[in-house]
């Protein structure tokens, strides 16, 4: 998060909060039975791009859930736009990335058990 301005951090938090709610409102079946959570959002300095990091559970549904999320990008951005219209002049373009920190933690835990 270092290097980001206060404005970027505020916008990122706001976008993360709204995206988490938008995704939560959609049924799990829409994402192939996977549960998604927005773990982090990073905003570009000009506030036009958002890198959205998403955790997917269970992990065996990650690829299909991320594909579905990418396909729904424009409708999710549209919903976000309606929700943040009062706060933001421009709605950032969304790029979804898989957050693998949970998988990494599990992997380390398994290694430590051995």
VMD Tcl script that builds the backbone (N, CA, C; Angstrom):
set m [mol new atoms 342]
animate dup $m
set s [atomselect $m all]
$s set {name element resname resid chain x y z} {
  {N N UNK 1 A 0.809 -1.203 0.000}
  {CA C UNK 1 A 0.000 0.000 0.000}
  {C C UNK 1 A 0.852 1.267 0.000}
  {N N UNK 2 A 2.169 1.117 0.245}
  {CA C UNK 2 A 2.988 2.305 0.289}
  {C C UNK 2 A 3.031 2.958 -1.084}
  {N N UNK 3 A 3.186 4.280 -1.057}
  {CA C UNK 3 A 3.235 5.004 -2.307}
  {C C UNK 3 A 1.873 5.485 -2.785}
  {N N UNK 4 A 0.832 5.065 -2.104}
  {CA C UNK 4 A -0.491 5.505 -2.504}
  {C C UNK 4 A -0.879 6.739 -1.699}
  {N N UNK 5 A -1.533 7.687 -2.354}
  {CA C UNK 5 A -1.959 8.899 -1.670}
  {C C UNK 5 A -3.149 8.603 -0.761}
  {N N UNK 6 A -3.413 9.533 0.135}
  {CA C UNK 6 A -4.563 9.398 1.033}
  {C C UNK 6 A -5.842 9.282 0.213}
  {N N UNK 7 A -5.938 10.066 -0.844}
  {CA C UNK 7 A -7.122 10.035 -1.716}
  {C C UNK 7 A -7.284 8.642 -2.338}
  {N N UNK 8 A -6.183 8.083 -2.850}
  {CA C UNK 8 A -6.233 6.738 -3.443}
  {C C UNK 8 A -6.713 5.715 -2.420}
  {N N UNK 9 A -6.186 5.799 -1.203}
  {CA C UNK 9 A -6.562 4.847 -0.161}
  {C C UNK 9 A -8.037 4.976 0.206}
  {N N UNK 10 A -8.523 6.220 0.289}
  {CA C UNK 10 A -9.944 6.437 0.609}
  {C C UNK 10 A -10.845 5.887 -0.487}
  {N N UNK 11 A -10.482 6.175 -1.739}
  {CA C UNK 11 A -11.274 5.681 -2.869}
  {C C UNK 11 A -11.219 4.160 -2.911}
  {N N UNK 12 A -10.038 3.586 -2.677}
  {CA C UNK 12 A -9.888 2.127 -2.683}
  {C C UNK 12 A -10.782 1.490 -1.626}
  {N N UNK 13 A -10.795 2.062 -0.422}
  {CA C UNK 13 A -11.643 1.533 0.655}
  {C C UNK 13 A -13.109 1.598 0.282}
  {N N UNK 14 A -13.511 2.718 -0.295}
  {CA C UNK 14 A -14.907 2.911 -0.686}
  {C C UNK 14 A -15.307 1.920 -1.785}
  {N N UNK 15 A -14.453 1.777 -2.788}
  {CA C UNK 15 A -14.716 0.839 -3.882}
  {C C UNK 15 A -14.772 -0.584 -3.342}
  {N N UNK 16 A -13.847 -0.934 -2.440}
  {CA C UNK 16 A -13.832 -2.284 -1.867}
  {C C UNK 16 A -15.132 -2.563 -1.118}
  {N N UNK 17 A -15.572 -1.606 -0.322}
  {CA C UNK 17 A -16.805 -1.774 0.459}
  {C C UNK 17 A -18.001 -2.021 -0.467}
  {N N UNK 18 A -18.113 -1.207 -1.503}
  {CA C UNK 18 A -19.247 -1.341 -2.435}
  {C C UNK 18 A -19.159 -2.632 -3.245}
  {N N UNK 19 A -17.967 -2.969 -3.740}
  {CA C UNK 19 A -17.818 -4.207 -4.522}
  {C C UNK 19 A -18.131 -5.441 -3.682}
  {N N UNK 20 A -17.681 -5.433 -2.427}
  {CA C UNK 20 A -17.956 -6.566 -1.535}
  {C C UNK 20 A -19.466 -6.754 -1.395}
  {N N UNK 21 A -20.183 -5.660 -1.252}
  {CA C UNK 21 A -21.646 -5.722 -1.110}
  {C C UNK 21 A -22.306 -6.175 -2.415}
  {N N UNK 22 A -21.836 -5.661 -3.542}
  {CA C UNK 22 A -22.399 -6.041 -4.847}
  {C C UNK 22 A -22.225 -7.542 -5.076}
  {N N UNK 23 A -21.036 -8.049 -4.792}
  {CA C UNK 23 A -20.762 -9.478 -4.990}
  {C C UNK 23 A -21.548 -10.324 -3.982}
  {N N UNK 24 A -21.651 -9.833 -2.735}
  {CA C UNK 24 A -22.381 -10.565 -1.701}
  {C C UNK 24 A -23.863 -10.724 -2.068}
  {N N UNK 25 A -24.427 -9.700 -2.717}
  {CA C UNK 25 A -25.851 -9.741 -3.098}
  {C C UNK 25 A -26.138 -10.765 -4.190}
  {N N UNK 26 A -25.135 -11.112 -4.967}
  {CA C UNK 26 A -25.335 -12.083 -6.042}
  {C C UNK 26 A -25.291 -13.492 -5.461}
  {N N UNK 27 A -26.150 -14.377 -5.949}
  {CA C UNK 27 A -26.154 -15.742 -5.397}
  {C C UNK 27 A -24.859 -16.484 -5.730}
  {N N UNK 28 A -24.455 -17.396 -4.824}
  {CA C UNK 28 A -23.236 -18.185 -5.039}
  {C C UNK 28 A -23.323 -18.972 -6.341}
  {N N UNK 29 A -24.540 -19.379 -6.703}
  {CA C UNK 29 A -24.716 -20.160 -7.935}
  {C C UNK 29 A -24.265 -19.369 -9.157}
  {N N UNK 30 A -24.317 -18.054 -9.057}
  {CA C UNK 30 A -23.882 -17.202 -10.170}
  {C C UNK 30 A -22.371 -17.312 -10.393}
  {N N UNK 31 A -21.645 -17.747 -9.359}
  {CA C UNK 31 A -20.195 -17.913 -9.456}
  {C C UNK 31 A -19.814 -19.387 -9.397}
  {N N UNK 32 A -20.664 -20.239 -9.911}
  {CA C UNK 32 A -20.364 -21.664 -9.971}
  {C C UNK 32 A -20.322 -22.333 -8.609}
  {N N UNK 33 A -21.064 -21.785 -7.642}
  {CA C UNK 33 A -21.108 -22.364 -6.305}
  {C C UNK 33 A -19.972 -21.923 -5.405}
  {N N UNK 34 A -19.175 -20.990 -5.857}
  {CA C UNK 34 A -18.052 -20.501 -5.048}
  {C C UNK 34 A -18.475 -19.283 -4.236}
  {N N UNK 35 A -17.801 -19.111 -3.105}
  {CA C UNK 35 A -18.017 -17.929 -2.278}
  {C C UNK 35 A -16.854 -16.977 -2.546}
  {N N UNK 36 A -17.161 -15.734 -2.873}
  {CA C UNK 36 A -16.140 -14.747 -3.205}
  {C C UNK 36 A -16.109 -13.654 -2.155}
  {N N UNK 37 A -14.915 -13.163 -1.858}
  {CA C UNK 37 A -14.809 -11.991 -0.999}
  {C C UNK 37 A -13.722 -11.077 -1.562}
  {N N UNK 38 A -13.972 -9.801 -1.476}
  {CA C UNK 38 A -13.032 -8.801 -1.984}
  {C C UNK 38 A -12.031 -8.516 -0.867}
  {N N UNK 39 A -10.787 -8.944 -1.054}
  {CA C UNK 39 A -9.800 -8.815 0.009}
  {C C UNK 39 A -9.018 -7.504 -0.035}
  {N N UNK 40 A -8.877 -6.939 -1.224}
  {CA C UNK 40 A -8.128 -5.685 -1.342}
  {C C UNK 40 A -8.457 -5.009 -2.661}
  {N N UNK 41 A -8.396 -3.682 -2.657}
  {CA C UNK 41 A -8.537 -2.906 -3.885}
  {C C UNK 41 A -7.396 -1.901 -3.918}
  {N N UNK 42 A -6.724 -1.823 -5.066}
  {CA C UNK 42 A -5.671 -0.820 -5.264}
  {C C UNK 42 A -6.100 0.070 -6.422}
  {N N UNK 43 A -6.012 1.372 -6.216}
  {CA C UNK 43 A -6.463 2.357 -7.210}
  {C C UNK 43 A -5.249 3.053 -7.822}
  {N N UNK 44 A -5.304 3.249 -9.135}
  {CA C UNK 44 A -4.221 3.963 -9.826}
  {C C UNK 44 A -4.225 5.435 -9.390}
  {N N UNK 45 A -3.089 6.114 -9.543}
  {CA C UNK 45 A -3.003 7.519 -9.118}
  {C C UNK 45 A -4.076 8.427 -9.738}
  {N N UNK 46 A -4.481 8.153 -10.983}
  {CA C UNK 46 A -5.513 8.997 -11.604}
  {C C UNK 46 A -6.932 8.497 -11.295}
  {N N UNK 47 A -7.043 7.481 -10.447}
  {CA C UNK 47 A -8.320 6.917 -9.978}
  {C C UNK 47 A -9.148 6.258 -11.078}
  {N N UNK 48 A -8.525 5.961 -12.220}
  {CA C UNK 48 A -9.300 5.405 -13.342}
  {C C UNK 48 A -9.243 3.874 -13.402}
  {N N UNK 49 A -8.288 3.265 -12.692}
  {CA C UNK 49 A -8.128 1.807 -12.716}
  {C C UNK 49 A -8.185 1.264 -11.298}
  {N N UNK 50 A -8.882 0.150 -11.128}
  {CA C UNK 50 A -8.908 -0.509 -9.828}
  {C C UNK 50 A -8.470 -1.954 -9.992}
  {N N UNK 51 A -7.452 -2.349 -9.241}
  {CA C UNK 51 A -7.055 -3.753 -9.172}
  {C C UNK 51 A -7.818 -4.336 -7.986}
  {N N UNK 52 A -8.687 -5.290 -8.288}
  {CA C UNK 52 A -9.541 -5.867 -7.257}
  {C C UNK 52 A -9.062 -7.286 -6.970}
  {N N UNK 53 A -8.621 -7.511 -5.738}
  {CA C UNK 53 A -8.138 -8.829 -5.341}
  {C C UNK 53 A -9.267 -9.582 -4.653}
  {N N UNK 54 A -9.522 -10.792 -5.152}
  {CA C UNK 54 A -10.671 -11.573 -4.701}
  {C C UNK 54 A -10.203 -12.924 -4.174}
  {N N UNK 55 A -10.728 -13.300 -3.005}
  {CA C UNK 55 A -10.498 -14.646 -2.465}
  {C C UNK 55 A -11.678 -15.511 -2.871}
  {N N UNK 56 A -11.393 -16.744 -3.262}
  {CA C UNK 56 A -12.441 -17.667 -3.701}
  {C C UNK 56 A -12.382 -18.923 -2.830}
  {N N UNK 57 A -13.537 -19.309 -2.312}
  {CA C UNK 57 A -13.636 -20.532 -1.521}
  {C C UNK 57 A -14.762 -21.386 -2.078}
  {N N UNK 58 A -14.610 -22.660 -2.270}
  {CA C UNK 58 A -13.391 -23.451 -2.085}
  {C C UNK 58 A -12.384 -23.195 -3.218}
  {N N UNK 59 A -11.125 -23.505 -2.928}
  {CA C UNK 59 A -10.046 -23.163 -3.863}
  {C C UNK 59 A -10.136 -23.922 -5.193}
  {N N UNK 60 A -10.813 -25.065 -5.221}
  {CA C UNK 60 A -10.912 -25.799 -6.491}
  {C C UNK 60 A -11.861 -25.117 -7.488}
  {N N UNK 61 A -12.565 -24.076 -7.044}
  {CA C UNK 61 A -13.468 -23.345 -7.944}
  {C C UNK 61 A -12.889 -21.990 -8.348}
  {N N UNK 62 A -11.620 -21.753 -8.002}
  {CA C UNK 62 A -11.018 -20.445 -8.262}
  {C C UNK 62 A -11.047 -20.049 -9.725}
  {N N UNK 63 A -10.562 -20.932 -10.594}
  {CA C UNK 63 A -10.440 -20.570 -12.007}
  {C C UNK 63 A -11.797 -20.270 -12.633}
  {N N UNK 64 A -12.771 -21.128 -12.380}
  {CA C UNK 64 A -14.098 -20.907 -12.978}
  {C C UNK 64 A -14.747 -19.653 -12.405}
  {N N UNK 65 A -14.599 -19.422 -11.102}
  {CA C UNK 65 A -15.195 -18.231 -10.484}
  {C C UNK 65 A -14.557 -16.957 -11.030}
  {N N UNK 66 A -13.241 -16.967 -11.226}
  {CA C UNK 66 A -12.564 -15.779 -11.752}
  {C C UNK 66 A -12.974 -15.511 -13.204}
  {N N UNK 67 A -13.192 -16.574 -13.961}
  {CA C UNK 67 A -13.638 -16.429 -15.349}
  {C C UNK 67 A -15.032 -15.793 -15.387}
  {N N UNK 68 A -15.917 -16.286 -14.524}
  {CA C UNK 68 A -17.287 -15.747 -14.443}
  {C C UNK 68 A -17.242 -14.284 -14.014}
  {N N UNK 69 A -16.387 -13.976 -13.036}
  {CA C UNK 69 A -16.250 -12.603 -12.545}
  {C C UNK 69 A -15.793 -11.680 -13.675}
  {N N UNK 70 A -14.837 -12.138 -14.472}
  {CA C UNK 70 A -14.342 -11.340 -15.601}
  {C C UNK 70 A -15.458 -11.098 -16.619}
  {N N UNK 71 A -16.294 -12.112 -16.840}
  {CA C UNK 71 A -17.404 -11.970 -17.783}
  {C C UNK 71 A -18.451 -10.969 -17.282}
  {N N UNK 72 A -18.572 -10.841 -15.972}
  {CA C UNK 72 A -19.574 -9.941 -15.381}
  {C C UNK 72 A -19.011 -8.563 -15.045}
  {N N UNK 73 A -17.777 -8.335 -15.457}
  {CA C UNK 73 A -17.074 -7.096 -15.114}
  {C C UNK 73 A -17.880 -5.835 -15.437}
  {N N UNK 74 A -18.442 -5.774 -16.634}
  {CA C UNK 74 A -19.137 -4.538 -17.020}
  {C C UNK 74 A -20.425 -4.333 -16.215}
  {N N UNK 75 A -21.147 -5.397 -15.919}
  {CA C UNK 75 A -22.380 -5.212 -15.135}
  {C C UNK 75 A -22.037 -4.855 -13.683}
  {N N UNK 76 A -20.944 -5.431 -13.153}
  {CA C UNK 76 A -20.521 -5.091 -11.796}
  {C C UNK 76 A -20.064 -3.635 -11.745}
  {N N UNK 77 A -19.331 -3.205 -12.772}
  {CA C UNK 77 A -18.877 -1.810 -12.831}
  {C C UNK 77 A -20.075 -0.864 -12.934}
  {N N UNK 78 A -21.090 -1.280 -13.695}
  {CA C UNK 78 A -22.307 -0.467 -13.807}
  {C C UNK 78 A -22.998 -0.297 -12.466}
  {N N UNK 79 A -23.112 -1.404 -11.723}
  {CA C UNK 79 A -23.709 -1.337 -10.383}
  {C C UNK 79 A -22.881 -0.449 -9.471}
  {N N UNK 80 A -21.566 -0.608 -9.541}
  {CA C UNK 80 A -20.669 0.214 -8.726}
  {C C UNK 80 A -20.881 1.689 -9.059}
  {N N UNK 81 A -20.994 1.977 -10.350}
  {CA C UNK 81 A -21.204 3.359 -10.794}
  {C C UNK 81 A -22.459 3.978 -10.209}
  {N N UNK 82 A -23.534 3.183 -10.157}
  {CA C UNK 82 A -24.783 3.691 -9.573}
  {C C UNK 82 A -24.621 3.952 -8.075}
  {N N UNK 83 A -23.827 3.121 -7.418}
  {CA C UNK 83 A -23.679 3.258 -5.966}
  {C C UNK 83 A -22.715 4.372 -5.551}
  {N N UNK 84 A -21.705 4.653 -6.374}
  {CA C UNK 84 A -20.722 5.669 -5.989}
  {C C UNK 84 A -20.873 6.971 -6.781}
  {N N UNK 85 A -21.973 7.099 -7.496}
  {CA C UNK 85 A -22.188 8.279 -8.347}
  {C C UNK 85 A -22.058 9.590 -7.560}
  {N N UNK 86 A -22.479 9.577 -6.298}
  {CA C UNK 86 A -22.407 10.797 -5.494}
  {C C UNK 86 A -20.980 11.095 -5.019}
  {N N UNK 87 A -20.177 10.032 -4.825}
  {CA C UNK 87 A -18.842 10.225 -4.260}
  {C C UNK 87 A -17.745 10.389 -5.303}
  {N N UNK 88 A -17.853 9.667 -6.436}
  {CA C UNK 88 A -16.756 9.655 -7.403}
  {C C UNK 88 A -17.174 10.266 -8.737}
  {N N UNK 89 A -16.262 11.047 -9.292}
  {CA C UNK 89 A -16.507 11.662 -10.592}
  {C C UNK 89 A -16.420 10.608 -11.699}
  {N N UNK 90 A -15.415 9.725 -11.595}
  {CA C UNK 90 A -15.290 8.649 -12.578}
  {C C UNK 90 A -15.329 7.309 -11.853}
  {N N UNK 91 A -15.935 6.329 -12.493}
  {CA C UNK 91 A -15.964 4.982 -11.940}
  {C C UNK 91 A -14.752 4.256 -12.506}
  {N N UNK 92 A -13.889 3.741 -11.642}
  {CA C UNK 92 A -12.685 3.091 -12.155}
  {C C UNK 92 A -12.985 1.833 -12.958}
  {N N UNK 93 A -12.149 1.565 -13.939}
  {CA C UNK 93 A -12.229 0.317 -14.685}
  {C C UNK 93 A -11.738 -0.776 -13.745}
  {N N UNK 94 A -12.411 -1.913 -13.727}
  {CA C UNK 94 A -12.090 -2.975 -12.780}
  {C C UNK 94 A -11.268 -4.080 -13.429}
  {N N UNK 95 A -10.212 -4.477 -12.754}
  {CA C UNK 95 A -9.437 -5.648 -13.151}
  {C C UNK 95 A -9.413 -6.580 -11.951}
  {N N UNK 96 A -9.894 -7.804 -12.147}
  {CA C UNK 96 A -9.978 -8.754 -11.044}
  {C C UNK 96 A -8.756 -9.661 -11.017}
  {N N UNK 97 A -8.220 -9.865 -9.826}
  {CA C UNK 97 A -7.074 -10.736 -9.614}
  {C C UNK 97 A -7.397 -11.701 -8.482}
  {N N UNK 98 A -6.882 -12.901 -8.607}
  {CA C UNK 98 A -7.083 -13.901 -7.569}
  {C C UNK 98 A -6.133 -13.614 -6.410}
  {N N UNK 99 A -6.681 -13.505 -5.214}
  {CA C UNK 99 A -5.869 -13.319 -4.015}
  {C C UNK 99 A -5.477 -14.705 -3.518}
  {N N UNK 100 A -4.201 -15.008 -3.593}
  {CA C UNK 100 A -3.742 -16.358 -3.243}
  {C C UNK 100 A -3.102 -16.406 -1.857}
  {N N UNK 101 A -3.271 -15.389 -1.045}
  {CA C UNK 101 A -2.616 -15.382 0.265}
  {C C UNK 101 A -3.122 -16.511 1.163}
  {N N UNK 102 A -4.411 -16.855 1.071}
  {CA C UNK 102 A -4.931 -17.961 1.880}
  {C C UNK 102 A -4.310 -19.284 1.444}
  {N N UNK 103 A -4.216 -19.491 0.125}
  {CA C UNK 103 A -3.589 -20.709 -0.395}
  {C C UNK 103 A -2.133 -20.797 0.057}
  {N N UNK 104 A -1.454 -19.663 0.012}
  {CA C UNK 104 A -0.054 -19.613 0.406}
  {C C UNK 104 A 0.084 -19.964 1.891}
  {N N UNK 105 A -0.793 -19.408 2.722}
  {CA C UNK 105 A -0.770 -19.687 4.158}
  {C C UNK 105 A -1.024 -21.172 4.423}
  {N N UNK 106 A -1.985 -21.745 3.703}
  {CA C UNK 106 A -2.275 -23.190 3.829}
  {C C UNK 106 A -1.053 -24.015 3.449}
  {N N UNK 107 A -0.404 -23.640 2.359}
  {CA C UNK 107 A 0.767 -24.350 1.859}
  {C C UNK 107 A 1.886 -24.302 2.918}
  {N N UNK 108 A 2.134 -23.150 3.494}
  {CA C UNK 108 A 3.173 -22.985 4.522}
  {C C UNK 108 A 2.825 -23.843 5.739}
  {N N UNK 109 A 1.546 -23.833 6.115}
  {CA C UNK 109 A 1.098 -24.620 7.263}
  {C C UNK 109 A 1.350 -26.116 7.015}
  {N N UNK 110 A 1.050 -26.575 5.797}
  {CA C UNK 110 A 1.291 -27.977 5.453}
  {C C UNK 110 A 2.783 -28.314 5.509}
  {N N UNK 111 A 3.601 -27.406 5.004}
  {CA C UNK 111 A 5.053 -27.611 5.046}
  {C C UNK 111 A 5.567 -27.684 6.480}
  {N N UNK 112 A 5.016 -26.821 7.342}
  {CA C UNK 112 A 5.458 -26.806 8.741}
  {C C UNK 112 A 5.047 -28.094 9.468}
  {N N UNK 113 A 3.914 -28.664 9.073}
  {CA C UNK 113 A 3.456 -29.916 9.696}
  {C C UNK 113 A 4.390 -31.079 9.348}
  {N N UNK 114 A 5.013 -31.010 8.164}
  {CA C UNK 114 A 5.943 -32.056 7.720}
  {C C UNK 114 A 7.233 -31.862 8.415}
}
mol reanalyze $m
mol bondsrecalc $m
mol representation Tube
mol addrep $m
